[in-house]
Amino acid sequence: MSTDLTDGQTATTMNGEDITVDLDGGVFINESEVTTADIEATNGVIHVIDKVLVPSDFELVVIPETVVDIALSSDYFSILVSALTEANLVSTLQGEGPFTVFAPTNAAFAALLEQLEITAEELLAHPDLSKVLLYHVVSGRVLSTGLTNGMEVTTLNDGEKITVTLGDAVLINESTVTTADLEALNGVVHVIDEVLVPANFTLEEEQLIVETNDSNTLGWIILALAIGSGLVIISQPKLKKQS
């Protein structure tokens, strides 16, 4: 009861941390003032206080405003952010949504650039850049618990679909989900380790040509089939830029 309190008294809460009583100029519990004391019940007593007591181990988790903010919060997605900016898709993904984004890391983009032997600047200038980016975006909030094996999901890239495979890992086409369910107010982000390449993405002949030998011709055929099937590029034909 209030009559049992003494100045400087400490009491251990059910959280395991102590609170301190201060009777100088009123009745305070830590920094919170008791405004009404001794409201009795059959199983105890309530003292009304004017501030919430916050324990030292409490961590405030701030949910990002948009899926874009998740990308902006980490250096791992700087190429993705640049690509979204170049394709004028930032404002779209900052909209009401909800959106589900399968976000490739910088390492995923670097692997793609190495396979194509082009620079990040050349990728950002590619006329089909928006198709690639929208192939990573699904309308609606799809958490990992909502994925099923063999599930086909329609993307914002002209209805092109991606396929979910559940096994030892969660695969989106051939790309592995490395971190799932990063939630924002307007959607959710799943981090993936390879860039998804849609079937309607084309490499322009004037940009890239194949060095003339039989093994590289075979590599080019494999690459063309990969792109035409909407798969992640996993073969590495030897390509060079047209001079």
Phi, psi and omega per residue, in radians:
M1 nan 2.876 -3.136
S2 -1.041 -0.537 -3.134
T3 -1.260 -0.214 3.123
D4 -1.587 -0.147 -3.077
L5 -1.406 2.492 3.076
T6 -2.260 2.673 -3.110
D7 -1.103 2.250 -3.129
G8 1.482 -0.053 -3.137
Q9 -1.108 2.481 3.033
T10 -2.032 2.646 3.106
A11 -2.470 2.434 -3.140
T12 -1.513 2.194 -3.139
T13 -1.464 2.999 3.100
M14 -1.240 -0.133 3.011
N15 -1.427 -0.203 -3.127
G16 1.651 -0.185 3.121
E17 -1.686 2.687 3.140
D18 -1.546 2.555 2.932
I19 -1.975 2.718 -3.052
T20 -2.104 2.398 3.126
V21 -1.636 2.316 3.088
D22 -2.236 2.052 -3.099
L23 -1.782 0.260 -3.128
D24 -1.480 1.851 3.119
G25 1.419 0.317 -3.118
G26 2.559 -2.935 3.062
V27 -1.958 2.009 -3.115
F28 -2.066 2.429 2.977
I29 -1.947 1.910 -2.896
N30 0.956 -2.108 -3.131
E31 -1.727 0.085 -3.068
S32 -1.753 2.342 -3.106
E33 -1.610 2.412 3.049
V34 -1.353 2.066 -3.115
T35 -1.700 -0.485 3.061
T36 -2.482 2.223 -3.068
A37 -1.966 2.775 2.915
D38 1.069 0.846 2.983
I39 -1.552 1.866 -2.963
E40 -1.589 2.526 2.984
A41 -2.236 2.969 -3.117
T42 -1.173 -0.391 -3.119
N43 -1.969 0.300 3.094
G44 2.789 -2.759 -3.074
V45 -2.524 2.579 3.122
I46 -2.083 2.390 2.958
H47 -2.051 2.166 -3.114
V48 -1.415 2.295 3.139
I49 -2.145 2.793 -2.994
D50 -1.746 0.021 3.081
K51 -2.483 2.566 3.059
V52 -1.272 2.343 3.073
L53 -1.456 2.179 -3.083
V54 -1.919 2.044 -3.133
P55 -1.238 2.805 -3.060
S56 -1.198 -0.411 -3.112
D57 -1.641 0.184 3.122
F58 -1.408 2.246 3.092
E59 -2.062 2.189 3.139
L60 -1.414 2.114 3.098
V61 -1.731 2.019 -3.138
V62 -1.693 2.070 3.120
I63 -1.339 2.202 3.134
P64 -1.003 2.622 -3.129
E65 -1.153 -0.797 -3.075
T66 -2.379 2.911 3.084
V67 -1.127 -0.487 3.079
V68 -1.134 -0.662 3.135
D69 -1.096 -0.562 3.078
I70 -1.107 -0.773 3.114
A71 -1.135 -0.701 -3.123
L72 -1.183 -0.404 -3.048
S73 -1.378 -0.131 -3.076
S74 -2.345 2.411 3.080
D75 -1.188 -0.270 -3.130
Y76 -1.168 -0.277 -3.063
F77 -2.029 0.414 -3.050
S78 -1.135 -0.634 3.111
I79 -1.205 -0.714 3.092
L80 -1.045 -0.771 3.121
V81 -1.085 -0.757 3.113
S82 -1.075 -0.713 -3.141
A83 -1.147 -0.760 3.114
L84 -1.082 -0.689 3.120
T85 -1.148 -0.800 -3.112
E86 -1.108 -0.616 -3.110
A87 -1.539 0.091 3.131
N88 1.014 0.701 -3.129
L89 -1.883 -0.050 -3.103
V90 -1.061 -0.861 -3.106
S91 -1.120 -0.574 3.101
T92 -1.081 -0.829 -3.100
L93 -1.396 -0.096 2.990
Q94 -1.618 0.035 -3.131
G95 -1.315 -3.026 -3.031
E96 -1.115 -0.656 -3.138
G97 1.200 -2.474 0.035
P98 -1.368 2.757 3.120
F99 -2.169 2.617 2.911
T100 -2.005 2.159 -3.080
V101 -2.049 2.229 2.987
F102 -1.687 1.827 -2.912
A103 -1.733 1.987 3.063
P104 -1.308 2.482 3.098
T105 -1.390 3.000 3.043
N106 -1.011 -0.663 3.130
A107 -1.100 -0.643 3.105
A108 -1.133 -0.761 3.099
F109 -1.155 -0.687 -3.140
A110 -1.071 -0.692 3.114
A111 -1.117 -0.713 3.108
L112 -1.133 -0.767 3.135
L113 -1.080 -0.680 3.133
E114 -1.158 -0.717 3.129
Q115 -1.111 -0.670 -3.112
L116 -1.550 -0.172 -3.085
E117 0.921 0.856 3.033
I118 -2.250 2.890 3.128
T119 -1.588 2.909 3.072
A120 -1.067 -0.642 3.137
E121 -1.110 -0.685 3.120
E122 -1.187 -0.651 3.080
L123 -1.127 -0.751 -3.120
L124 -1.136 -0.445 3.138
A125 -1.575 -0.038 -3.080
H126 -1.182 2.347 -3.094
P127 -1.124 -0.379 3.131
D128 -1.706 0.282 -3.101
L129 -1.002 -0.773 -3.099
S130 -1.112 -0.570 3.108
K131 -1.110 -0.740 3.117
V132 -1.098 -0.801 -3.099
L133 -1.149 -0.778 -3.121
L134 -1.207 -0.336 3.059
Y135 -1.223 -0.209 3.115
H136 -1.751 0.092 -3.044
V137 -2.136 2.334 3.123
V138 -2.122 2.440 3.071
S139 -1.298 2.318 -3.122
G140 1.783 2.854 3.138
R141 -1.698 1.874 -3.118
V142 -1.972 1.790 3.094
L143 -1.393 2.859 -3.123
S144 -1.048 -0.535 3.129
T145 -1.219 -0.258 3.122
G146 -1.636 0.003 -3.137
L147 -1.528 2.472 3.085
T148 -2.247 2.703 -3.096
N149 -1.134 2.268 -3.136
G150 1.448 0.016 -3.126
M151 -1.108 2.337 3.041
E152 -1.879 2.264 -3.056
V153 -2.094 2.281 -3.132
T154 -1.431 2.239 -3.130
T155 -1.639 3.069 3.104
L156 -1.425 0.007 3.090
N157 -1.545 1.407 3.046
D158 0.898 0.598 3.089
G159 1.393 0.062 3.084
E160 -1.047 2.442 -3.043
K161 -1.878 2.601 2.990
I162 -1.983 2.716 -3.053
T163 -2.042 2.364 3.134
V164 -1.717 2.290 3.031
T165 -2.160 2.192 -3.140
L166 -1.904 2.179 3.108
G167 -2.730 -2.224 3.050
D168 -1.145 -0.397 3.084
A169 -2.445 2.981 3.046
V170 -1.703 2.069 -3.124
L171 -1.907 2.394 2.956
I172 -1.940 1.922 -2.859
N173 0.929 -2.045 3.119
E174 -1.818 0.114 -3.066
S175 -1.693 2.393 -3.102
T176 -1.579 2.344 3.015
V177 -1.345 2.037 -3.109
T178 -1.671 -0.493 3.069
T179 -2.486 2.255 -3.071
A180 -2.006 2.760 2.914
D181 1.085 0.804 2.968
L182 -1.491 1.851 -2.962
E183 -1.633 2.498 2.991
A184 -2.197 2.982 -3.126
L185 -1.142 -0.480 -3.107
N186 -1.922 0.334 3.089
G187 2.755 -2.789 -3.075
V188 -2.504 2.583 -3.140
V189 -2.095 2.332 2.975
H190 -2.015 2.218 -3.118
V191 -1.460 2.312 3.131
I192 -2.169 2.785 -2.989
D193 -1.801 0.030 3.058
E194 -2.462 2.579 3.096
V195 -1.307 2.318 3.089
L196 -1.458 2.276 -3.110
V197 -1.962 2.056 -3.080
P198 -1.354 2.837 -3.134
A199 -1.157 -0.453 -3.105
N200 -1.626 0.275 3.008
F201 -1.569 2.270 -3.126
T202 -2.180 2.467 2.997
L203 -1.596 2.160 -3.090
E204 -1.317 2.335 -3.084
E205 -1.072 -0.544 -3.127
E206 -1.301 -0.227 3.122
Q207 -1.576 -0.728 -3.038
L208 -2.293 2.384 3.006
I209 -2.276 2.860 -3.117
V210 -1.764 2.378 3.033
E211 -1.115 2.430 -2.944
T212 -1.448 1.615 2.856
N213 -2.691 2.815 -2.979
D214 -1.077 -0.715 -3.090
S215 -1.134 -0.656 3.135
N216 -1.274 -0.529 3.065
T217 -1.083 -0.745 3.074
L218 -1.072 -0.722 3.114
G219 -1.071 -0.702 3.126
W220 -1.103 -0.702 3.121
I221 -1.086 -0.753 3.122
I222 -1.079 -0.751 3.136
L223 -1.095 -0.761 -3.132
A224 -1.098 -0.717 3.107
L225 -1.127 -0.674 3.129
A226 -1.085 -0.797 -3.135
I227 -1.167 -0.752 -3.109
G228 -1.139 -0.422 3.130
S229 -1.581 -0.049 -3.116
G230 1.290 0.450 -3.107
L231 -1.690 2.805 2.983
V232 -1.145 2.414 3.134
I233 -1.249 2.048 3.140
I234 -2.088 -0.326 3.042
S235 -1.432 2.786 -3.077
Q236 -2.332 1.287 3.014
P237 -1.133 2.681 -3.103
K238 -1.458 1.943 -3.075
L239 -1.974 2.679 2.978
K240 -2.456 2.718 -3.141
K241 -1.324 2.549 3.053
Q242 -1.173 2.300 3.104
S243 -1.402 nan nan
